[in-house]
Amino acid sequence: MSDPRMKIRIGFRKYWLGSFAALGLVVMPANAADPKVSNIQASQRAGTRLVDITYDVIDPDSPTLQIALEASDNSGASYLVPIVTVSGDVGHGVKPGTGKKITWDAANDWPNNYSSKMRFRVMASDVWLPSRGMVHVPEGIFTMGDERVGGARVLRSIRLSGFAMDRTEVTHAKWTEVRRWALARGYDLTMGLGSGTNHPVVGISWFDALKWCNARSEKEGLEPVYYVDAEKTQVYRTGDVVATPNWGTGYRLPTEAEWEKAARGGVNGWLYPWAGSDEIQTALLNYRSSGFERTTPVGSYPSNGYGLFDMAGNVTEWCWDMWENAYPPGSAVDPRGPTEGSPFRHVRGGSWADRDGEQQVASRRSNLPDTRNPSLGFRTVLSQGQP
């Protein structure tokens, strides 16, 4: 009988013996404890390309956790093997305990590949609370750009710190809730538009989005990100100002790199935010060919590998970065775009009004920061280390 490892060409059988502690993803408040992962083991089922990963996780002060699985094919130098088709104790709502199990379908996510240097790591997070409506995007390296997409043909190796991102675009209801609080405290936020309370807020300028981020931060007891002065003493609350950011504090717009990594859902190389096909799929997004002529409620379509909804379709989304025509060559760590040049700002992700090509994760466009239109919204992020 032939060797099943050679037949299925994946080679995990003797390379899981070490265990990997969970990374310290966040800094918790002083009275909270980080989750701890231990006893990670992996084994490939005989005659299949299914891989079972078991682990233990403890956390004395969190009833549920967010669990993420990553895989490396180069002894842990990078964790870029696509992990999408998983089941078991993974994702949101996993209870701490022993003997937890994840099953990965390598045949679906990584066909016709083999490595004798496989490594796995399981990461647990208790910070991105459901009450914030956010999910964790883990730190690590990804390939930004796509040789098939105009303006993004330069491929860059980007290392990003971990961050949390809103699972959905900011809804009209959430916008209104924060706006009401903010108007009583000196903000001048616009009403915003929306086709329903659970639809994305639209008609929001880049300036509006920055001020709303600050208001949300203050409302939730976090330090605002955007200031009107270089010394970062005057919080940005009114007017149209190219603000000075205090990175690593409260809610903010994602950088272009953060947005693209999040949209890819942990998988490199595909044109859209889903793995396994480079074809547009009407059942997976709201775009020009879907038959709608407006937004749909957030979360109406399946999420990507990180649990993020509508990373293609519904509305385009503001990013922080100043526009640049093409990516500069070379690798980068936590890039934030140029600091001078064009007045335009990046927008990412296609909308209900856009065609196929504009839905691709590497597609790049821009608008003037005072632009407001019915297909343009945003979502926010929190830097790693925020409570």
C-alpha positions, 0 to 999 in steps of 0.5 A: 500500500502506498504511503498516504503522506506521499499520495496526498502530498502534505507532510504533517505526520512528524512535524507537529511535536512542538507546542506553540504558546499563544502570542500576546496579542493585546495588553489587557486592563490591569484587572484582566488576564490574557488567555493562555494556549498550550498543548497544541498537537496536529495530526493528518487523518490517514488517507485524507487531507484533513488535519486535526489540531487539538489544544487547551486554552484557559482564561479565568475572566472570559466566558468565551474567546475568539480563536484563530488558526494559522499555518506555516510551511517554512518552519514558522518563518511566516504563517501564510498558508491559507486557512479558510475551511475550518470547523470545530473550536475556532472563530467566535464564542469558543469557551475556554477548556481542555481538549479543544479541536479544530479540523482544517480541510487542506484539500480545499484551501491548499490543493496540490501543495506539500511541505515537510516543514509545517507548523501551526499556531493557535491564537486566542483573544478576549479583547474584541468584545461582541459589544464593540462589534469587532474582530481581531486581524492578527499581526503578520506578513501578507502580500499587498497588491496583485499583478492583475490589477491596475495601480496595484501590480507592484507586489509588496511584502507588508508586516502589520501589527495586530488590530481590531476591525468592525465586523461590518460597515458603520450602520446608520443606527450606530452613526446616529447614536454616536452623533447624538452624543457628540452634538451635545459635546461640541461636535459638528457631525452631519446627519448621514444617510442610510436606506435603513437603520441596519444599512451602512451610513453613507454620504459621509466625507473623510472629515466626517469619518475622522470626527466620528471616530473621535466621538466614538472614542470619547463616548467609550472612554478611549483617547481620541486619535485625531488632533488639529495641532501638531502637539496633539492637544486639541481634539478634532471635533469641528470643521474640515481639517487634515488632522494629526493622528496619535497612532495607537489610541482610540478608534480610527480609519484603517490604513490602506494596508490594514484594509487590504489585509483584512479584506483578504481574510488571511489568504493571499493571492485571490482577486476577491475576499473569498478563497477558492475562485477568482470569479465574481459570485453574485451570491456573495456580494451586493454589486451592480449585477446583483439586482439591487440599486441601493445598499443592503443590510450589513451582514447580508452576505457571508463573511470572509476568513476573519469574520468580516462582512461586505469587504467587497460590495455594499459601499466603498470605504474610506481609508486614512492614506493620502493617494499615491498612484502606485505602491512604492517598491520594497517591503514595509512595516505598518505603512501609513501612506505619504505625508504630503502630495495629493489632496485625495484619500484612498477608498477601498472595496467596491459598492452596490453601484460598482462593476466586477473589477472594482470589487477586487481586494487590490483595486485602488481608488480615491476621492477628495476628502470632502466627497459625500455620495450614496455609495461611500461609507466606512468602518473603524479599527482599533490598534493592538493594545486597546482595551 
